[in-house]
């Protein structure tokens, strides 16, 4: 982003209504909106799942939780990390008309790549739905959740984030969660086939509303879409960045899903349901921290382009809110686990030891996020992808090896081992980048 003086001069050449519309939200406003979206979306899911735990309906909770997480995984696959790559380009792009046109050109190439990914994923989902592996619930859910992947190919969350409107994308992103939570209440007493159909439809409908909201908001803010020609070179760049970011994001997503499958196979439905419930809490808290990080990302991109002082001092100073949020969140979740432990006669008593133990992963993940986002800010997607694949594979192997001895707590050991390994790998890579001079922001690494 240009310096404030240049930014003001550019705005002064625009119509008055357009100037005010394009003025980015403050950090506090974005964080507030992201937290509001989280409370509306993931908060709704948490309330619905808490209701199922209180009712002791572990089988339905396990079925829904597993399928919902794979649906969310599908949207991650389609987005292919463009919420970060587009945000990086938008944050680094000047606000002159020529740069804006290049940004839209980049967007349409990225959207075309996402569309191809969505088509492949939809075909795979349909094949699974009609395979012998799918039961009635799975078949209905898979067929009716598939349209959501097509909708997500057109999402503009990365543009909103890079233009410092991440709070808006957070509110929009809550819609598939909120619609699924509402449908969960409706579907509980239905047959498996009908329940799967209701929940799959709800996720797709929420996704369609979310993507439509992206474009309505962009238009209201004065960012009218511009035409762009999809080129082979542009697609190759989008595929390269998207493939690298999938390497960054996919291992962690698969890691969590693999834990769920291992728990279901070896530990039973009740333990799996409780594990999913606790993991949802921990993951939700980490997502709140990631929201704060999204707000600070444009600042991190700028500071890493011309770092002053030590590299790690620059990283922490640009993400102070992230570090503070991680420490505070860890203490809150630990306190909640200890508080629930004093209520052993309830069904939530079984949640207490898991929640208290897994609170430690929040602080560990915060440290990992600080260095991972810094690598992303420099454009070092390929190196970040390699590190993610390595440390997630190590963590999953450790969890599996300890499963017979420690039960569900083997996953905690795997998490901590994985996160520690990842932090060390990424810290070393950042150090090497510093010695070789960080690549200029806005350029390909």
C-alpha positions in Angstrom: 0.0 0.0 0.0 1.4 3.5 -0.8 2.4 5.9 2.0 -0.4 7.9 3.5 0.4 11.1 1.6 0.3 9.4 -1.7 -2.8 7.5 -0.7 -4.5 10.9 0.2 -3.5 12.4 -3.2 -4.9 9.4 -5.1 -8.2 9.6 -3.1 -8.4 13.3 -3.8 -8.7 12.5 -7.6 -11.7 10.3 -7.0 -15.3 11.3 -6.7 -16.2 12.1 -3.1 -18.6 9.2 -2.7 -16.1 6.8 -4.1 -13.3 8.1 -1.8 -15.3 7.5 1.3 -16.5 4.1 0.1 -12.9 3.0 -0.5 -11.6 4.1 2.9 -10.5 0.9 4.7 -11.8 -0.2 8.0 -9.7 0.3 11.2 -8.0 -2.6 12.8 -10.5 -2.5 15.7 -13.5 -2.4 13.3 -12.2 -5.4 11.4 -11.5 -7.4 14.5 -14.9 -6.6 15.9 -16.7 -7.7 12.7 -14.6 -10.9 12.5 -15.4 -11.7 16.1 -19.1 -10.9 15.4 -19.1 -13.2 12.4 -17.3 -15.9 14.4 -20.0 -15.7 17.1 -22.8 -15.8 14.6 -21.3 -18.7 12.5 -19.0 -21.0 14.5 -20.8 -19.9 17.7 -24.1 -21.2 16.3 -22.4 -24.5 15.5 -21.0 -24.7 19.0 -24.4 -24.1 20.6 -26.0 -26.7 18.5 -23.3 -29.3 19.3 -23.5 -28.4 23.0 -27.2 -29.2 22.8 -26.4 -32.6 21.3 -23.8 -33.3 24.0 -26.3 -32.4 26.7 -28.8 -34.7 25.0 -26.2 -37.5 24.8 -26.8 -37.9 21.1 -23.2 -38.8 20.3 -23.8 -40.8 17.2 -25.6 -38.0 15.4 -23.0 -35.5 16.6 -20.2 -37.7 15.3 -21.9 -38.1 12.0 -22.6 -34.5 11.5 -19.2 -33.3 12.8 -17.3 -35.5 10.5 -19.3 -34.7 7.4 -19.4 -30.9 8.2 -15.6 -30.8 8.6 -15.1 -32.5 5.2 -17.5 -30.0 3.6 -15.4 -27.1 5.1 -12.3 -28.9 3.8 -13.8 -28.9 0.3 -14.2 -25.1 0.4 -10.6 -24.8 1.5 -9.6 -26.9 -1.5 -11.5 -24.7 -3.9 -10.3 -21.5 -2.4 -6.7 -22.8 -2.8 -5.3 -20.3 -0.3 -6.4 -17.3 -2.4 -7.7 -15.6 0.7 -4.0 -15.1 1.4 -2.5 -14.8 -2.1 -5.1 -12.3 -3.3 -4.9 -10.4 0.0 -1.1 -10.1 -0.4 -1.4 -8.8 -4.0 -4.2 -6.4 -3.0 -2.4 -5.1 0.0 0.8 -4.4 -2.1 -1.1 -3.0 -5.1 -1.1 0.8 -5.5 -4.6 2.4 -5.9 -4.0 3.8 -9.4 -6.3 2.6 -12.3 -3.6 0.5 -14.1 -2.7 -1.4 -10.9 -6.4 -1.9 -10.2 -6.9 -3.5 -13.6 -3.9 -5.8 -13.0 -5.5 -6.8 -9.7 -8.7 -7.7 -11.4 -6.9 -9.6 -14.1 -5.2 -11.6 -11.4 -8.5 -12.2 -9.7 -10.2 -13.7 -12.8 -7.2 -16.0 -13.5 -7.4 -17.2 -9.9 -11.2 -17.6 -10.1 -10.8 -19.8 -13.3 -8.3 -22.0 -11.5 -10.7 -22.3 -8.6 -13.5 -23.2 -10.9 -11.5 -26.1 -12.4 -10.7 -27.3 -8.9 -14.4 -27.1 -7.9 -15.4 -29.2 -10.9 -12.9 -31.9 -10.0 -14.1 -31.9 -6.4 -17.7 -32.1 -7.4 -17.1 -35.1 -9.6 -15.1 -36.9 -6.8 -18.0 -36.1 -4.4 -20.6 -37.6 -6.7 -18.4 -40.7 -7.2 -18.2 -41.1 -3.4 -21.9 -40.6 -3.0 -22.7 -43.6 -5.2 -19.9 -45.8 -3.9 -20.5 -48.7 -1.4 -18.6 -46.6 1.2 -21.5 -44.1 1.6 -24.5 -44.8 3.8 -27.8 -43.0 3.5 -26.7 -39.9 5.5 -23.4 -39.6 3.6 -25.0 -40.0 0.2 -27.6 -37.3 0.8 -25.2 -34.9 2.4 -22.5 -35.3 -0.3 -24.8 -34.8 -3.2 -26.4 -31.7 -1.8 -23.2 -30.1 -0.4 -21.5 -30.4 -3.8 -22.9 -27.1 -5.2 -21.2 -25.2 -2.4 -17.8 -26.0 -4.0 -19.0 -24.4 -7.2 -20.2 -21.3 -5.4 -16.9 -20.9 -3.5 -15.0 -20.6 -6.8 -16.3 -17.1 -7.1 -15.5 -15.9 -3.6 -13.9 -12.5 -3.2 -12.7 -12.9 0.4 -9.0 -12.4 -0.5 -9.8 -9.0 -2.1 -11.8 -7.9 0.9 -9.0 -8.9 3.2 -6.2 -7.2 1.2 -8.3 -4.0 0.9 -8.6 -4.0 4.7 -12.3 -5.1 4.8 -11.5 -8.4 6.3 -14.4 -7.9 8.8 -16.8 -8.0 6.0 -15.5 -11.3 4.6 -15.6 -12.7 8.2 -19.3 -11.8 8.5 -20.1 -13.4 5.1 -18.1 -16.5 5.9 -20.3 -17.2 9.0 -23.3 -17.9 6.8 -22.6 -21.6 5.9 -21.9 -22.3 9.6 -25.1 -20.5 10.9 -27.3 -22.2 8.3 -25.8 -25.6 9.2 -26.4 -25.0 12.9 -30.1 -24.1 12.2 -30.5 -27.2 10.0 -28.9 -29.4 12.7 -31.9 -28.7 15.0 -34.4 -29.5 12.2 -32.6 -32.7 11.1 -32.0 -34.4 14.4 -35.2 -36.5 14.5 -35.3 -37.2 10.8 -34.2 -40.4 9.0 -30.5 -40.5 8.1 -31.3 -39.8 4.4 -33.5 -36.8 5.1 -31.1 -35.5 7.8 -28.2 -35.6 5.4 -30.2 -33.8 2.7 -31.3 -31.1 5.1 -27.8 -30.5 6.3 -26.1 -30.6 2.9 -28.7 -28.2 1.4 -28.2 -25.8 4.4 -24.4 -25.7 3.8 -24.8 -25.0 0.1 -27.5 -22.3 0.7 -25.3 -20.6 3.3 -22.3 -20.7 0.9 -24.4 -19.1 -2.0 -25.5 -16.3 0.3 -22.0 -15.7 1.5 -20.5 -15.4 -2.0 -23.4 -13.2 -3.2 -22.8 -10.9 -0.1 -19.1 -10.6 -1.1 -20.0 -9.0 -4.4 -22.8 -6.9 -3.1 -20.5 -5.4 -0.4 -17.7 -4.8 -2.9 -20.1 -2.9 -5.2 -21.4 -0.9 -2.3 -17.8 0.0 -1.3 -17.1 1.3 -4.7 -15.0 -1.7 -6.0 -16.9 -2.5 -9.2 -15.6 -5.6 -10.9 -13.6 -5.0 -14.1 -13.3 -7.3 -17.0 -10.1 -9.3 -17.4 -8.9 -11.8 -20.0 -7.9 -15.2 -18.7 -4.5 -16.1 -20.1 -2.4 -19.3 -20.0 0.4 -17.4 -18.2 -2.1 -16.0 -15.7 -3.5 -19.5 -15.0 -0.1 -20.9 -14.5 0.7 -18.2 -12.0 -2.6 -18.9 -10.2 -2.0 -22.6 -10.3 1.5 -22.2 -8.9 0.4 -20.0 -6.1 -2.7 -22.0 -5.4 -0.9 -25.3 -5.5 1.7 -24.0 -3.1 -0.9 -22.6 -0.7 -2.8 -25.9 -0.9 0.5 -27.5 0.2 0.4 -25.0 3.1 -3.2 -25.4 4.2 -4.1 -28.9 3.1 -1.8 -30.9 5.4 -3.3 -29.3 8.5 -6.8 -29.8 7.3 -6.1 -33.4 6.4 -4.3 -33.9 9.7 -7.4 -32.9 11.7 -9.7 -35.1 9.6 -7.3 -38.1 9.9 -7.5 -37.7 13.7 -11.3 -37.9 13.5 -11.2 -41.0 11.4 -8.6 -42.7 13.7 -10.7 -41.9 16.7 -13.8 -43.2 15.1 -12.0 -46.4 14.1 -10.2 -47.2 17.4 -11.9 -45.2 20.2 -15.7 -45.5 19.5 -18.5 -43.0 18.8 -18.7 -41.5 22.3 -15.0 -40.6 22.6 -15.0 -39.4 19.0 -18.0 -37.1 19.7 -16.3 -35.6 22.7 -13.0 -35.3 20.9 -14.7 -33.5 18.0 -16.5 -31.2 20.4 -13.2 -30.2 22.2 -11.4 -29.9 18.9 -14.1 -27.6 17.7 -13.6 -25.4 20.7 -9.9 -25.3 20.3 -10.1 -24.8 16.5 -12.6 -22.1 17.0 -10.4 -20.2 19.4 -7.4 -20.6 17.0 -9.6 -19.3 14.2 -10.3 -16.1 16.3 -6.6 -15.6 16.6 -6.3 -16.2 12.8 -8.9 -13.5 12.3 -6.7 -11.0 14.2 -3.8 -12.1 12.1 -5.8 -11.5 8.9 -6.3 -7.9 10.0 -2.6 -7.4 10.8 -1.5 -9.1 7.5 -1.3 -6.0 5.3 0.9 -4.4 7.9 3.1 -7.4 8.1 3.5 -7.5 4.3 4.7 -3.8 4.4 7.1 -4.2 7.3 8.7 -7.3 6.0 9.4 -5.5 2.7 11.8 -3.2 4.5 12.5 -4.8 7.9 14.2 -2.6 10.5 16.2 -4.3 13.3 16.0 -8.1 13.9 13.7 -10.2 11.7 11.9 -11.8 14.6 11.5 -8.5 16.3 9.8 -7.2 13.1 7.6 -10.3 13.0 6.4 -9.9 16.6 6.0 -6.2 16.5 3.8 -6.4 13.3 1.6 -9.1 15.0 1.4 -7.9 18.6 -2.3 -8.4 18.8 -1.9 -12.0 17.6 0.6 -12.8 20.3 -1.6 -11.2 23.0 -4.7 -13.0 21.8 -2.9 -16.4 21.9 -1.8 -16.0 25.5 -5.2 -14.7 26.6 -7.1 -17.4 24.8 -5.0 -20.2 26.3 -5.7 -18.9 29.8 -9.4 -18.6 29.1 -9.8 -22.1 27.7 -7.7 -23.6 30.5 -9.8 -21.9 33.1 -13.0 -23.1 31.3 -11.7 -26.7 31.4 -10.9 -26.5 35.1 -14.3 -24.9 35.8 -16.2 -27.7 34.0 -14.2 -30.3 36.0 -16.0 -29.1 39.1 -19.3 -30.2 37.5 -18.5 -34.0 37.3 -22.1 -35.1 37.6 -23.1 -33.6 34.2 -22.4 -34.9 30.8 -19.9 -32.1 30.4 -17.7 -33.6 33.1 -16.1 -35.9 30.5 -15.1 -32.9 28.4 -13.1 -31.2 31.2 -9.8 -33.2 31.1 -9.7 -33.0 27.3 -10.4 -29.3 27.2 -7.8 -28.5 29.9 -5.1 -30.6 28.1 -5.8 -29.3 24.6 -5.7 -25.7 25.7 -1.9 -25.9 25.6 -2.1 -26.3 21.8 -3.6 -22.8 21.5 -0.4 -21.1 22.7 1.8 -23.4 20.6 -0.3 -22.7 17.5 -0.1 -19.0 18.1 3.7 -19.2 18.0 3.5 -21.3 14.8 1.1 -18.8 13.2 3.5 -15.9 13.7 6.2 -17.5 11.7 3.9 -19.2 9.1 2.2 -15.9 8.2 5.5 -14.2 7.9 6.6 -16.7 5.3 3.3 -16.2 3.5 3.9 -12.4 3.6 7.2 -12.8 1.8 5.6 -15.0 -0.9 7.6 -18.1 0.1 4.6 -20.4 -0.5 6.6 -23.4 -1.8 8.9 -23.5 1.3 5.9 -23.0 3.6 4.1 -25.9 1.9 7.1 -28.3 2.3 7.4 -27.4 6.0 3.6 -28.0 6.5 3.7 -31.3 4.8 6.6 -32.5 6.9 5.5 -31.5 10.3 1.9 -32.6 9.9 3.0 -36.0 8.7 5.3 -36.3 11.7 2.5 -35.3 14.1 0.0 -37.8 12.6 2.5 -40.6 12.8 3.3 -39.8 16.4 -0.4 -39.7 17.3 -1.0 -43.0 15.7 1.9 -44.7 17.4 0.8 -43.5 20.8 -2.9 -44.3 20.3 -2.9 -47.8 21.8 -1.1 -46.5 25.0 -2.6 -43.1 25.6 -6.0 -43.2 23.9 -7.4 -39.9 22.9 -4.5 -38.0 24.6 -2.2 -39.5 21.9 -3.6 -36.8 19.6 -2.5 -34.2 22.1 1.1 -35.6 22.0 0.9 -35.6 18.2 -0.3 -32.0 18.1 2.5 -30.7 20.3 5.2 -32.6 18.6 3.9 -31.5 15.2 3.6 -27.8 16.1 7.1 -27.7 17.7 8.6 -29.3 14.7 6.8 -26.9 12.4 7.9 -23.9 14.3 11.6 -24.9 14.2 11.4 -25.7 10.5 9.8 -22.4 9.6 12.0 -20.3 11.9 15.1 -21.8 10.2 13.6 -21.0 6.8 12.9 -17.4 7.8 16.4 -17.1 9.0 17.8 -18.3 5.7 15.5 -15.9 3.8 16.8 -13.0 5.9 20.4 -13.9 5.1 19.6 -14.1 1.4 17.6 -10.8 1.6 13.8 -11.1 1.7 12.1 -11.0 -1.7 10.4 -7.8 -2.5 6.8 -7.7 -1.5 4.4 -7.9 -4.5 7.0 -9.8 -6.6 7.2 -13.5 -7.2 9.7 -15.2 -4.8 
